Each structure stands twice: as C-alpha cells, then as structure tokens.
Amino acid sequence: MLDSSDFVNRFISSQKSLMQYFGCQGDFYVKPLIDSSWAVKNNGEFSILSYWDNNDKRTDAIVVKKGGTPMVYKKDDFTMVIGIDCVKLAFVFRTDMER
C-alpha cells in the first residue's frame, strides 16, 4: 500500500504529465469522461461544451478561451477541453466519441 505522501506525489506527477501530453499550461481539476459522447459548439462569442451520460442526459459547460481561442486540445485519441461548470475544469474525452 502506498503511504499518503507517495500517493499525493504520484497524483501531482500524473497531473503534470497529463498537461504536458496535451501541451497545456495550467492547474485544473481533471474530469475524465472518456466514455461520454461530446460536442463543442461555437455560439458567437461563446463556445459551449455539451456531453452526454449513459442515459443520454446532456450537461453543458462554458469553454474557456485563451487569447480569444477556445481551450480545446486534441492529441492522438483524446481531446481535453478547458471549461467552466461552476469551477474551471479540464474535461478529457476520447476524440472518436465527438458527436
């Protein structure tokens, strides 16, 4: 069993590695949704992330922009979207699940 300091250090290291993988700078809560279908729609000045659970219930979040560009990072089979759903979150999806 891991001791608490080792667990925390591994978590921090994993989070840093994830941000490096996507080429994203920032410290975000990461919400893995790799089994959810999803879509990002541009609505004039805003971009909206929608994602669906297994019961097809939709949840919407505002996509954060950096320099006027939505923070959407696609890499290999995954996409990370930085959005706000009460707090700023990093949503990670499988790219092939985009609607």
PLY file of the C-alpha trace (Angstrom):
ply
format ascii 1.0
element vertex 99
property float x
property float y
property float z
element edge 98
property int vertex1
property int vertex2
end_header
0.00 0.00 0.00
1.21 3.50 -0.81
1.86 5.91 2.01
-0.03 9.20 1.80
2.92 11.32 0.66
3.74 8.85 -2.15
0.09 8.84 -3.27
-0.04 12.66 -3.37
3.30 12.89 -5.20
2.14 10.37 -7.83
-1.12 12.27 -8.30
0.72 15.59 -8.79
3.22 13.98 -11.17
0.41 12.35 -13.18
-1.48 15.64 -13.45
1.65 17.45 -14.68
2.29 14.68 -17.20
-1.30 14.95 -18.50
-0.95 18.71 -19.07
2.40 18.16 -20.83
0.82 15.46 -23.02
-1.79 17.94 -24.29
0.68 20.85 -24.43
-1.48 22.83 -22.00
-0.27 25.05 -19.20
-2.49 25.35 -16.18
-3.62 23.75 -12.99
-7.12 22.35 -13.49
-9.36 19.82 -11.86
-9.44 16.98 -14.40
-12.76 15.26 -15.06
-12.20 12.11 -17.14
-15.24 11.46 -19.33
-13.69 9.05 -21.80
-16.91 7.01 -22.17
-19.13 10.07 -22.81
-20.07 11.45 -26.20
-19.49 15.17 -26.50
-19.60 18.25 -28.76
-18.26 21.79 -28.72
-20.47 24.38 -30.44
-19.42 27.96 -31.15
-22.19 30.42 -30.34
-20.90 33.82 -31.44
-18.60 34.93 -28.64
-19.09 31.77 -26.58
-18.21 28.12 -27.06
-20.35 25.54 -25.29
-19.23 22.03 -24.36
-22.07 19.51 -24.22
-21.54 15.96 -23.03
-23.95 13.09 -22.52
-24.05 10.36 -19.88
-25.05 6.73 -20.49
-28.74 7.69 -20.18
-28.29 10.40 -22.87
-28.67 13.17 -20.26
-26.87 16.27 -21.52
-24.68 18.54 -19.40
-23.40 21.89 -20.71
-20.32 23.89 -19.71
-18.75 27.12 -20.98
-15.44 26.60 -22.80
-12.64 28.86 -21.53
-10.84 30.97 -24.15
-7.18 31.93 -24.10
-6.22 34.78 -26.42
-9.67 34.54 -27.99
-9.23 30.85 -28.87
-11.27 28.11 -27.16
-9.04 25.92 -24.99
-9.59 22.63 -26.85
-6.57 20.33 -27.06
-6.63 17.28 -29.36
-3.82 14.73 -29.12
-3.85 11.23 -30.61
-7.09 9.55 -29.44
-8.04 12.10 -26.78
-9.37 15.64 -26.53
-9.11 17.88 -23.46
-11.50 20.83 -23.17
-10.96 23.50 -20.51
-14.37 24.67 -19.36
-16.34 26.15 -16.51
-19.07 24.18 -14.77
-19.21 26.22 -11.54
-15.40 25.77 -11.38
-12.77 25.66 -14.13
-12.38 22.04 -15.22
-10.34 20.06 -17.73
-12.68 17.58 -19.42
-10.88 14.67 -21.14
-12.71 12.66 -23.81
-11.91 10.06 -26.42
-11.79 12.01 -29.68
-13.81 9.39 -31.60
-16.78 9.93 -29.25
-17.33 13.50 -30.54
-20.88 13.98 -31.92
0 1
1 2
2 3
3 4
4 5
5 6
6 7
7 8
8 9
9 10
10 11
11 12
12 13
13 14
14 15
15 16
16 17
17 18
18 19
19 20
20 21
21 22
22 23
23 24
24 25
25 26
26 27
27 28
28 29
29 30
30 31
31 32
32 33
33 34
34 35
35 36
36 37
37 38
38 39
39 40
40 41
41 42
42 43
43 44
44 45
45 46
46 47
47 48
48 49
49 50
50 51
51 52
52 53
53 54
54 55
55 56
56 57
57 58
58 59
59 60
60 61
61 62
62 63
63 64
64 65
65 66
66 67
67 68
68 69
69 70
70 71
71 72
72 73
73 74
74 75
75 76
76 77
77 78
78 79
79 80
80 81
81 82
82 83
83 84
84 85
85 86
86 87
87 88
88 89
89 90
90 91
91 92
92 93
93 94
94 95
95 96
96 97
97 98
